[in-house]
Amino acid sequence: MAWLLPAKPPPIPIGVLTAVVVIGLETFLVGLLRSASPEAPPKAVVYMLGVLAITSVWGAPLGIATALLSTIVYNYFYIPPAGLNLTAGQDLTQLVIFAVLALFGSGLASVARASAEDARRRAAEAQITAGVAQIFLRNDLAGGLQAASRFLTDRLRLSSASLALADAGPADANAGDFVIAIGDESHPIARLRLAADTPPATCRRFRNHLRGPLEVVLRTALDREHLLSTLRGSQARTEALLTEQTALRRVATLVATGEPPAHVFTAVTAELHHLFAGFRTALIRYQPHGEALVVSERDENGSLLPSRPNQSVGAESVVATIARTANPVQVDYDAVHGPTAEQMRRIGVHRGVGVPIVVERKLWGVAVVMSHQQIAVPADAEARLRAFTELVATAIANAETRAALAASRSRLVTAADEARRRIERDLHDGAQQRIISLALHLRLAEGTVRDTASARQLLAETVHSLTEIHQSLSDLARGIHPALLVQGGIGPVLRTLARRSAVPVELDLRVERRLPEPVEIAVYYVVSEALTNIAKHAQGSHACVTVAADQRRVRVIVRDDGVGAADPKAGTGLVGLRDRVEALGGRLSVTSPPGQGTTLHVEIPLAESPRVPSDASATIDAMPASHPMA
């Protein structure tokens, strides 16, 4: 029955031809029926079928014309007398019946045609909605939007159609394009952009019928994309955490087995490269005088590069920024101007992110990830580096503590042996030789006892020698352990050191009580060794010694106006002092910029802390860490 209710009727000439053919067939059928049953000839009702068929397809006008032609043909062939004999009573009534039937059939056909058209439209819209839904099921959100745009363009035979999320920003469009909001007009979830030549009926179809189903599909796709994104993010975070934990476990195993720090550093950069494949990774340690040591570095392929000591630090670099701020930083060298940025671009580095490595509250160095492509470093690089470097710092501290402990033990043994040899040599070369000389003098005195003048002379020399021996032994004992320190405390012995110093000393002493004996001995040796170094190496004309104590700690600052550039690792004196201070839980640091003198800063906690005046704490806290040299 679909051919009786087409969406669009065929052309009128075809309808006229069809009507003529149908009337001819009906006339032939009537003739056959008359021949078969002359006593009961068929009526004109046979022609009604043709009228209804023509009306349902081409409408009432052609149906009425078909009814008129059917009446004339029936009258001409089958109403006696033969020929065309139209009568108002019979033919006009028959024509009216046919016309009414045509009108009624036309109305029913229109209703049926509208219903069929609506059903076809709904089926087509359902197919379009189902096609769009299948597209989003097969693709992610971005790919689904592009594929759905192509699907709508092809399915509806449009010149162009573009489906995009509302928050995606304005897309390239031509003036006059139709834009249909999907969802709430004020806050749509997406926009459908149709070309300017789209038929208005198609635009109305989208607005009135397709917008609602598309909104449901898009909201479902958005929820699915959000769920998938959450799952992917959770999976990525889990995999990253497992990778980081595995890497940290490998580094911790190296530290636990006592591997040298150099091996640990190499392993750290290898693990960082595994975390950031395709990027250059480096572990950089800060050095004095604004320089840095690249202790381990790997290129974007993971190949280990040679270490680079004494590298200058540019002002615009990641390393320099972290040295100033001690905070993580990201640098886009393509957007930064300066010699350092130009050098980084010249070697192919476009972006970098760094996180400080802090070991025992000191900025030890920085872990760096650098991109050799014009793409951003991963967004989570800083967080992953921070979590990694916190444990790496612990590994480095453990490795360095192990190495420092071994070196400290070796130095203590060596220092003890050297002290014993020095005492033996001093006693042998000094006191023992003088005692032998005294014995010889006494023997001579014994042989010349009859000569009173000679005996007096020898005895006088003997007394003088005894005095020198006494002084030598006193000096020797003072070098081993100053007796004045035991008797009078830190104040008198520091004043004695200041008076005996080869360089003029300005002493600022703020100690109102006796300190624990180990602390007093440590302070004595710190000041004594510092003044000796100033006299021997600093080439300075003046020294300042400040010693201040409160309830919690004692602070010692020794500074000079010498040439500076002192290296604490160059000799054993300061190294030994550092061991002594750190053995008491204290800290020793040296600041020695070239040409600006040297400042030795020591802090030692006090295990025994009697109450002191309330202003003492404020005094020591207000004391600056270093003072400009006069």
Legacy VTK file of the C-alpha trace (Angstrom):
# vtk DataFile Version 3.0
C-alpha trace
ASCII
DATASET POLYDATA
POINTS 630 float
0.000 0.000 0.000
3.003 2.305 0.130
2.553 3.209 -3.541
-0.923 4.566 -2.776
0.496 7.003 -0.128
3.774 8.304 -1.517
5.582 11.083 0.298
5.630 13.094 -2.924
3.001 12.431 -5.693
4.306 11.695 -9.215
3.912 14.444 -11.843
0.391 15.333 -13.022
0.944 14.090 -16.626
1.707 10.670 -15.256
-1.423 10.927 -13.124
-3.571 11.840 -16.149
-2.116 8.959 -18.149
-2.667 6.623 -15.218
-6.291 7.802 -14.883
-6.940 7.125 -18.570
-5.391 3.677 -18.320
-7.371 2.868 -15.142
-10.670 4.044 -16.755
-9.893 1.967 -19.791
-9.227 -1.120 -17.691
-12.397 -0.498 -15.673
-14.455 -0.116 -18.861
-13.004 -3.365 -20.200
-13.750 -5.090 -16.869
-17.358 -3.851 -16.925
-17.713 -5.227 -20.441
-16.456 -8.628 -19.389
-18.821 -8.713 -16.432
-21.794 -7.766 -18.677
-20.920 -10.533 -21.071
-20.667 -13.023 -18.239
-23.929 -11.960 -16.576
-26.294 -10.106 -18.989
-29.285 -10.436 -16.633
-27.375 -8.653 -13.792
-25.034 -6.126 -15.462
-22.481 -4.374 -13.177
-23.117 -0.836 -12.076
-20.864 2.202 -12.302
-19.585 1.437 -8.789
-16.673 -0.391 -10.474
-15.315 3.003 -11.494
-15.236 4.113 -7.863
-12.106 1.996 -7.265
-10.178 3.935 -9.873
-11.425 7.266 -8.508
-10.258 6.344 -4.987
-6.873 5.147 -6.257
-6.224 8.283 -8.329
-7.444 10.518 -5.470
-5.217 8.872 -2.864
-2.137 9.382 -5.025
-2.706 12.687 -6.835
-5.355 14.370 -4.713
-8.938 15.607 -5.120
-8.643 17.666 -8.353
-7.414 14.777 -10.464
-9.834 12.477 -8.600
-12.828 14.648 -9.520
-11.602 14.811 -13.116
-11.294 11.016 -13.097
-14.835 10.748 -11.697
-16.177 13.001 -14.487
-14.370 11.039 -17.190
-15.550 7.744 -15.662
-19.189 8.984 -15.760
-18.875 10.014 -19.391
-17.241 6.734 -20.450
-19.788 4.608 -18.575
-22.634 6.613 -20.100
-21.172 6.388 -23.573
-20.630 2.617 -23.620
-23.174 1.128 -21.275
-26.220 3.476 -20.909
-28.693 3.017 -23.765
-29.258 4.348 -26.252
-25.673 3.967 -27.487
-23.597 7.066 -27.516
-23.277 9.992 -25.168
-26.646 10.697 -23.578
-26.029 12.569 -20.319
-29.021 13.070 -18.059
-29.234 15.221 -15.011
-31.160 12.664 -13.037
-28.806 9.763 -13.386
-25.415 10.957 -14.626
-25.286 14.079 -12.536
-26.145 12.116 -9.425
-23.500 9.579 -10.311
-20.989 12.374 -10.868
-21.809 13.969 -7.523
-21.370 10.631 -5.760
-18.042 10.113 -7.476
-16.915 13.670 -6.600
-17.916 13.319 -2.947
-16.151 9.990 -2.853
-13.080 11.635 -4.395
-13.090 14.392 -1.802
-13.564 11.951 1.055
-10.853 9.698 -0.298
-8.549 12.659 -0.732
-9.026 13.635 2.909
-8.424 10.143 4.136
-5.366 9.866 1.894
-4.015 13.167 3.220
-4.417 11.973 6.793
-2.887 8.623 5.972
-0.120 10.283 4.007
0.640 12.639 6.928
0.683 9.734 9.341
2.950 7.749 7.055
5.209 10.749 6.563
5.409 11.309 10.326
6.207 7.647 10.845
8.892 7.793 8.185
10.289 10.968 9.757
10.346 9.427 13.212
12.004 6.304 11.864
14.596 8.389 10.044
15.233 10.489 13.147
15.555 7.356 15.237
18.051 5.978 12.734
20.007 9.255 12.841
20.011 9.257 16.651
21.019 5.598 16.749
23.788 6.252 14.218
25.147 9.136 16.292
24.958 7.021 19.457
26.868 4.181 17.768
29.513 6.660 16.627
30.097 7.863 20.193
30.231 4.269 21.416
32.980 3.463 18.909
35.034 6.634 19.458
36.182 8.894 22.228
34.471 12.228 22.708
36.660 14.254 20.338
36.634 11.610 17.625
32.909 11.070 18.116
32.144 14.766 17.567
34.101 14.782 14.303
32.582 11.512 13.070
29.064 12.631 14.064
29.545 15.856 12.093
30.484 13.867 8.975
27.586 11.445 9.556
24.999 14.245 9.779
26.461 15.927 6.699
26.257 12.759 4.609
22.961 11.437 5.978
21.023 14.672 5.520
22.918 15.652 2.337
24.103 18.961 3.736
27.014 21.031 2.462
28.483 21.084 5.980
27.533 20.327 9.571
29.739 20.748 12.644
28.939 19.416 16.111
31.130 20.814 18.902
30.978 21.236 22.666
29.815 24.609 23.888
32.964 25.196 25.969
35.258 24.416 23.029
35.295 28.070 21.992
34.160 29.650 18.715
34.976 27.613 15.621
35.695 28.871 12.118
32.372 29.671 10.472
30.941 31.586 7.569
28.553 34.460 7.946
24.930 33.347 7.824
25.518 29.837 9.213
22.736 28.410 11.340
23.703 27.618 14.947
21.449 25.317 16.960
22.049 25.028 20.717
21.930 21.485 22.070
20.498 21.575 25.576
19.467 24.660 27.519
19.551 27.771 25.346
21.284 29.795 28.068
23.777 27.054 29.027
24.001 24.596 26.122
26.234 21.554 26.290
26.998 21.661 22.542
26.295 23.613 19.356
25.373 22.305 15.932
26.528 24.607 13.148
24.826 24.197 9.750
25.857 25.827 6.497
23.977 28.908 5.335
22.464 27.005 2.390
20.748 24.446 4.647
16.996 24.275 3.862
14.875 25.946 6.532
12.829 22.745 6.876
15.961 20.856 7.863
16.836 23.514 10.429
13.313 23.302 11.867
13.614 19.524 11.914
16.776 19.777 14.003
15.295 22.327 16.378
11.927 20.625 16.841
12.726 16.927 16.616
16.453 16.053 16.657
17.753 18.431 19.316
16.267 16.484 22.245
17.596 13.043 21.224
20.999 14.556 20.391
21.123 16.147 23.842
20.486 12.773 25.476
23.202 11.139 23.355
25.706 13.943 24.061
25.068 13.920 27.806
25.562 10.178 27.844
28.773 10.581 25.819
30.004 13.264 28.224
29.283 11.076 31.244
31.019 8.157 29.546
34.037 10.317 28.675
34.223 11.613 32.257
34.066 8.076 33.608
36.697 6.852 31.145
38.906 9.842 31.922
38.591 9.129 35.636
39.444 5.484 35.096
42.364 6.335 32.814
43.649 8.895 35.305
43.350 6.430 38.158
45.110 3.760 36.128
47.854 6.174 35.081
48.361 7.354 38.656
48.485 3.775 39.888
51.003 2.794 37.214
53.087 5.907 37.911
53.023 5.194 41.641
54.064 1.600 41.067
56.845 2.751 38.740
58.057 5.330 41.244
57.942 2.869 44.119
59.837 0.302 42.091
62.457 2.887 41.148
62.811 4.058 44.725
63.122 0.488 45.936
65.974 -0.109 43.524
67.767 3.051 44.681
67.182 2.166 48.337
68.643 -1.275 47.716
71.806 0.308 46.324
72.107 2.526 49.384
71.428 -0.325 51.790
74.145 -2.451 50.186
76.704 0.326 50.668
77.219 1.304 47.031
79.376 4.436 46.502
77.460 7.703 46.050
78.582 7.931 42.406
76.798 4.648 41.656
73.718 5.900 43.484
73.679 9.115 41.435
73.946 7.156 38.181
71.066 4.926 39.258
68.951 7.960 40.186
69.222 9.508 36.700
68.478 6.118 35.148
65.302 5.826 37.206
64.319 9.400 36.355
64.738 8.583 32.668
62.433 5.596 33.091
59.860 7.900 34.679
60.227 10.517 31.913
61.057 8.555 28.769
62.144 10.734 25.855
63.342 13.585 28.077
66.839 14.505 29.257
67.369 13.955 32.977
70.155 15.219 35.189
71.262 15.310 38.795
73.143 18.516 39.603
74.974 19.403 42.792
75.688 22.962 43.864
79.313 23.979 44.390
80.892 27.054 46.015
81.337 30.336 44.148
78.108 30.014 42.112
79.124 26.912 40.185
77.471 23.523 39.795
78.618 19.966 39.218
76.600 17.754 36.873
77.157 14.515 38.775
75.026 12.386 36.456
73.182 13.156 33.217
71.341 11.149 30.583
70.204 12.287 27.146
66.733 11.757 25.692
67.736 8.238 24.629
68.838 7.296 28.135
72.574 7.286 27.337
74.804 8.274 30.255
76.793 11.453 29.567
80.149 12.389 31.132
80.035 14.409 34.342
80.684 18.141 33.964
82.329 19.890 36.937
82.631 23.626 37.542
79.672 24.594 35.367
78.637 28.226 35.521
75.008 28.793 36.448
73.087 31.181 34.177
70.629 33.621 35.678
67.643 32.388 33.638
68.228 28.664 34.182
66.288 26.194 36.299
69.349 25.571 38.483
69.889 29.265 39.220
66.216 29.886 40.007
66.096 27.005 42.469
69.362 28.185 44.048
67.657 31.536 44.748
64.230 30.291 45.822
64.779 26.666 46.925
61.396 25.932 45.320
60.408 23.805 42.315
60.359 25.735 39.039
59.489 25.326 35.358
61.236 27.361 32.652
60.168 27.783 29.010
63.438 28.635 27.278
61.565 29.523 24.073
59.907 32.402 25.943
62.947 33.552 27.966
65.588 35.986 26.712
69.219 35.984 27.725
72.486 34.195 27.033
71.546 31.131 29.062
68.250 30.690 27.229
70.010 31.119 23.892
72.605 28.515 24.855
69.882 26.073 25.937
68.020 26.554 22.669
71.273 26.115 20.772
71.814 22.667 22.296
68.184 21.764 21.632
66.596 22.253 25.068
63.255 24.046 24.919
61.678 23.486 28.322
62.794 22.317 31.730
61.433 21.535 35.172
63.489 21.159 38.323
62.871 20.189 41.922
65.375 20.938 44.723
67.088 18.124 46.595
67.417 19.103 50.240
69.722 16.988 52.365
69.682 17.601 56.121
67.980 20.999 55.733
70.572 22.153 53.199
70.055 22.704 49.479
72.189 19.917 48.064
71.285 20.111 44.402
68.472 19.751 41.905
66.861 17.029 39.827
66.106 18.313 36.314
63.939 17.056 33.455
64.446 18.818 30.104
62.514 18.582 26.839
64.360 18.484 23.509
61.108 18.985 21.610
58.786 21.955 21.477
56.300 20.205 23.708
55.548 20.850 27.324
57.060 18.761 30.067
54.358 16.429 31.498
51.976 18.288 33.765
52.662 15.940 36.662
56.443 16.114 36.278
56.903 18.479 39.214
54.779 16.412 41.589
56.430 13.153 40.530
59.892 14.683 40.818
59.074 16.129 44.231
57.876 12.785 45.578
60.915 11.081 44.078
63.524 13.585 45.244
62.297 13.486 48.836
63.306 9.846 49.042
66.355 10.399 46.858
67.531 13.032 49.332
67.241 10.459 52.077
69.254 8.014 49.994
71.920 10.643 49.340
72.053 11.597 53.011
72.468 7.960 53.984
75.201 7.426 51.411
77.031 10.592 52.368
76.655 9.841 56.067
78.119 6.407 55.517
81.062 7.859 53.587
81.532 10.706 56.072
81.450 8.274 58.990
84.150 6.109 57.427
86.279 9.171 56.636
85.719 10.589 60.126
86.833 7.362 61.747
89.926 7.309 59.570
90.719 10.928 60.422
90.242 10.299 64.141
92.640 7.349 64.070
95.136 9.322 62.017
94.837 12.363 64.284
95.315 10.246 67.408
98.405 8.592 65.921
99.801 11.934 64.864
99.142 13.397 68.315
101.002 10.533 69.960
103.920 10.941 67.550
103.997 14.705 68.150
104.015 14.249 71.922
106.785 11.660 71.636
108.812 13.944 69.341
108.306 17.010 71.542
109.336 15.135 74.656
112.342 13.580 72.919
113.569 16.690 71.196
112.752 19.135 73.947
112.515 18.058 77.563
114.627 14.891 77.276
117.542 16.621 75.555
117.541 19.370 78.139
117.435 16.874 80.994
120.503 15.121 79.521
122.249 18.460 79.185
121.418 19.237 82.819
122.889 15.923 83.931
126.135 16.713 82.115
126.245 20.113 83.769
125.789 18.578 87.168
128.641 16.167 86.546
130.863 19.065 85.566
129.789 20.880 88.720
130.694 17.815 90.694
134.188 17.761 89.148
134.816 21.464 89.798
133.324 21.786 93.218
136.669 23.092 94.573
136.355 26.128 92.258
133.611 28.096 93.932
133.133 30.636 91.125
132.979 27.921 88.477
130.591 25.899 90.625
128.268 28.873 90.993
128.332 29.513 87.301
127.463 25.887 86.491
124.769 25.831 89.111
123.249 29.042 87.728
123.143 27.555 84.268
121.593 24.415 85.703
118.838 26.421 87.376
118.170 28.257 84.140
117.946 24.993 82.251
115.532 23.639 84.812
113.384 26.724 84.360
113.316 26.227 80.585
112.430 22.564 81.043
109.568 23.568 83.287
108.339 26.089 80.748
108.591 23.554 77.908
106.671 20.979 79.839
104.047 23.598 80.725
103.677 24.598 77.093
103.434 20.982 76.064
100.760 20.286 78.642
98.894 23.429 77.579
98.865 22.198 73.963
97.382 18.893 75.009
94.797 20.394 77.344
94.848 24.046 78.456
94.909 24.157 82.253
93.529 27.702 82.251
90.348 26.388 80.588
89.752 24.022 83.491
90.513 26.650 86.096
88.833 29.790 84.732
86.441 28.723 81.959
86.161 29.852 78.342
86.495 33.594 78.987
90.091 33.784 80.324
91.450 31.256 77.838
89.920 33.107 74.851
91.401 36.392 76.112
94.791 34.675 76.358
94.432 33.412 72.754
93.525 36.907 71.594
96.579 38.445 73.323
98.962 35.840 71.886
97.521 35.987 68.338
99.852 37.213 65.596
96.908 39.165 64.100
95.055 41.834 66.128
91.827 40.344 67.464
88.615 42.086 68.472
86.945 39.795 71.022
83.180 40.013 71.688
82.449 37.617 74.550
78.841 37.133 75.725
79.076 34.127 78.019
77.842 34.746 81.539
78.366 31.272 82.978
80.427 28.133 82.720
79.567 25.887 79.790
79.748 22.086 79.722
83.394 20.990 79.532
83.152 19.328 76.054
81.574 22.484 74.673
84.284 24.737 76.190
87.024 22.529 74.742
85.371 22.587 71.311
85.013 26.386 71.388
88.665 26.721 72.446
89.951 24.587 69.583
87.660 26.305 67.047
88.946 29.757 67.963
92.561 28.569 68.290
92.572 26.834 64.885
90.759 29.745 63.216
93.267 32.325 64.519
96.158 30.093 63.451
94.691 29.825 59.910
94.204 33.590 59.768
97.827 34.172 60.724
99.172 31.586 58.266
96.897 31.818 55.217
94.375 34.688 55.288
96.872 37.544 54.803
94.514 39.686 56.857
95.164 42.632 59.119
92.348 42.177 61.587
90.190 39.408 63.076
86.884 39.478 64.980
85.823 36.716 67.370
82.257 36.614 68.713
81.125 33.994 71.248
77.578 34.125 72.610
75.584 31.593 74.623
71.962 31.298 75.677
69.942 28.520 77.278
69.862 26.401 74.121
73.120 26.890 72.261
76.440 28.618 71.928
77.358 30.436 68.749
80.910 31.203 67.597
81.729 33.516 64.698
85.320 34.158 63.588
85.862 36.467 60.630
88.803 38.194 58.996
89.477 40.737 56.260
91.861 38.514 54.303
91.920 37.247 50.726
89.037 34.788 51.166
88.517 31.829 48.798
89.206 29.394 51.621
88.420 25.740 50.893
87.329 23.843 54.047
88.381 20.570 52.409
91.899 21.694 51.526
93.419 20.943 54.940
92.798 18.776 57.974
92.437 21.578 60.542
88.881 22.674 59.712
87.893 19.104 58.874
88.968 18.029 62.337
87.086 20.934 63.883
83.967 19.963 61.916
84.231 16.415 63.269
84.595 17.725 66.812
81.628 20.119 66.452
79.355 17.593 64.762
80.234 15.027 67.413
78.486 17.389 69.861
75.449 17.741 67.576
76.535 21.119 66.235
77.145 22.601 62.804
80.158 24.300 61.248
80.049 26.339 58.056
82.573 28.477 56.191
81.746 31.452 53.992
84.725 32.676 52.003
83.982 34.679 48.832
87.173 35.645 46.965
88.587 38.987 48.096
85.998 39.450 50.866
87.528 37.613 53.785
86.439 34.424 55.507
83.722 33.848 58.101
83.648 30.721 60.266
80.230 30.073 61.821
79.733 27.402 64.524
76.625 26.483 66.528
76.729 23.888 69.317
73.661 22.856 71.345
73.945 22.871 75.113
72.967 19.651 76.862
73.082 21.394 80.237
71.284 24.710 80.199
70.916 26.597 83.527
68.607 29.565 83.436
70.117 32.784 82.118
68.848 36.347 81.997
65.839 36.837 79.734
67.649 39.146 77.354
70.383 36.629 76.530
68.219 34.733 74.068
67.262 37.906 72.282
70.910 38.894 72.143
72.104 35.764 70.426
69.089 35.525 68.093
69.666 39.101 67.026
73.339 38.447 66.265
73.774 38.311 62.477
75.177 35.186 60.833
77.972 37.185 59.288
79.229 40.723 59.500
80.897 42.845 56.878
84.601 43.019 57.356
86.004 46.384 58.402
LINES 1 631
630 0 1 2 3 4 5 6 7 8 9 10 11 12 13 14 15 16 17 18 19 20 21 22 23 24 25 26 27 28 29 30 31 32 33 34 35 36 37 38 39 40 41 42 43 44 45 46 47 48 49 50 51 52 53 54 55 56 57 58 59 60 61 62 63 64 65 66 67 68 69 70 71 72 73 74 75 76 77 78 79 80 81 82 83 84 85 86 87 88 89 90 91 92 93 94 95 96 97 98 99 100 101 102 103 104 105 106 107 108 109 110 111 112 113 114 115 116 117 118 119 120 121 122 123 124 125 126 127 128 129 130 131 132 133 134 135 136 137 138 139 140 141 142 143 144 145 146 147 148 149 150 151 152 153 154 155 156 157 158 159 160 161 162 163 164 165 166 167 168 169 170 171 172 173 174 175 176 177 178 179 180 181 182 183 184 185 186 187 188 189 190 191 192 193 194 195 196 197 198 199 200 201 202 203 204 205 206 207 208 209 210 211 212 213 214 215 216 217 218 219 220 221 222 223 224 225 226 227 228 229 230 231 232 233 234 235 236 237 238 239 240 241 242 243 244 245 246 247 248 249 250 251 252 253 254 255 256 257 258 259 260 261 262 263 264 265 266 267 268 269 270 271 272 273 274 275 276 277 278 279 280 281 282 283 284 285 286 287 288 289 290 291 292 293 294 295 296 297 298 299 300 301 302 303 304 305 306 307 308 309 310 311 312 313 314 315 316 317 318 319 320 321 322 323 324 325 326 327 328 329 330 331 332 333 334 335 336 337 338 339 340 341 342 343 344 345 346 347 348 349 350 351 352 353 354 355 356 357 358 359 360 361 362 363 364 365 366 367 368 369 370 371 372 373 374 375 376 377 378 379 380 381 382 383 384 385 386 387 388 389 390 391 392 393 394 395 396 397 398 399 400 401 402 403 404 405 406 407 408 409 410 411 412 413 414 415 416 417 418 419 420 421 422 423 424 425 426 427 428 429 430 431 432 433 434 435 436 437 438 439 440 441 442 443 444 445 446 447 448 449 450 451 452 453 454 455 456 457 458 459 460 461 462 463 464 465 466 467 468 469 470 471 472 473 474 475 476 477 478 479 480 481 482 483 484 485 486 487 488 489 490 491 492 493 494 495 496 497 498 499 500 501 502 503 504 505 506 507 508 509 510 511 512 513 514 515 516 517 518 519 520 521 522 523 524 525 526 527 528 529 530 531 532 533 534 535 536 537 538 539 540 541 542 543 544 545 546 547 548 549 550 551 552 553 554 555 556 557 558 559 560 561 562 563 564 565 566 567 568 569 570 571 572 573 574 575 576 577 578 579 580 581 582 583 584 585 586 587 588 589 590 591 592 593 594 595 596 597 598 599 600 601 602 603 604 605 606 607 608 609 610 611 612 613 614 615 616 617 618 619 620 621 622 623 624 625 626 627 628 629
